[in-house]
Amino acid sequence: MGRYDVSLKNILEGSEVEILSLFGIKVKRLKVQDIEFSEVRERRADRIYVGFTKRKKVIVHFEIQLQYQKEFPLRMLEYFVLLKKRYKDNEIWQVVLCVGNKVPSRFVQRTPFNGVEYHFKVIDITKIPFRKFQESNNPHINALGILSNGADVRKIFQKIMSYKFLSRQKLMKLVNKIYILSVLVGREKEVEGEMEEVAKIDLTKTRLFRKGLRKGIEKGLKEGIGKGLKEGIQIDIEERFGEEGRYLIEMLKDIKDIGKLREIKRAINKAGSVKDLERILRNSK
């Protein structure tokens, strides 16, 4: 997950037990484990929990994948072995959440070795019905609905705007989260339109609050679009050039102009080589 800047914390924040339940993982309580594995290249798994069901304690290993990689099942097996060595007396539940439209419909869920019986659970969030996200009264779950194939962007915004308990700051954070996730499924233009509409809504009779909300959303719109574009560019670079192009991602940090970021995103497919794209990035600073 380190290859992409939408952290698992951002995906699962708000009520991890409830969100995991939506994915079919039923636990009464969770405790996050901060573990680093020196034996594998990706030292930090996306998220590891100690989970408590009605009858037992289990270890839940959670990964997010944005695109399929051939070595991924082997990496999952490596994590399984290391977790089993550490938690010998507990079941290990391994779950992979496929996010976005770049993951193939058939995701290999087992190691390609004869004689090795091993598999992990794969959940494609795009195939979870949109109504399940909308039925919740948890705004963080509503926000995740943007990733569903049947997402209705306007309904998502109407739902989160209906929560009177959300402060302006929390509302802004949710709006930005929706935009960043929308980049993964190609809905960023729809979300941009709704973000602009939100800024016009008369949420309260207090003029000062309304003025502050508008400024905050306008600022958040700009920041959210910029961050979303950078993360979209990062995915495209990795998909096009793989490991060879990873050093280019660092060059994106200093580019803040949204117009230039959009030009870079369009240029990735046209670039003949990593060096071509490097020249484009240097000229954009």
Buried (B, 14 or more C-beta within 10 A) or exposed (E): BEEBBBBBEBBBBBBBBBBBBBBEBEBEEBEEBEBEBEEBEBEEBBBBBBBBEEEEBBBBBBBBBBBBBEEBBBBBBBBBBBBBEBBEEBEBBBBBBBBBBBBEEEBBBEBEEEEEEBBBBBBBBBEBEBEEBBEBEBBBBBBBBBBBEEBBBEBBBEBBBEBEEBEBEBBBBBBBBBBBBBBBBEBBEBBBEBBEEBBEEEBEEEEEEBEEBBEBBEEBBEBBBBBBBBBBBBBBBBEBBEEEBBEBBEBBEEBEEBEBBBEBBEBBEEBEEBEEBBEBBEEBE
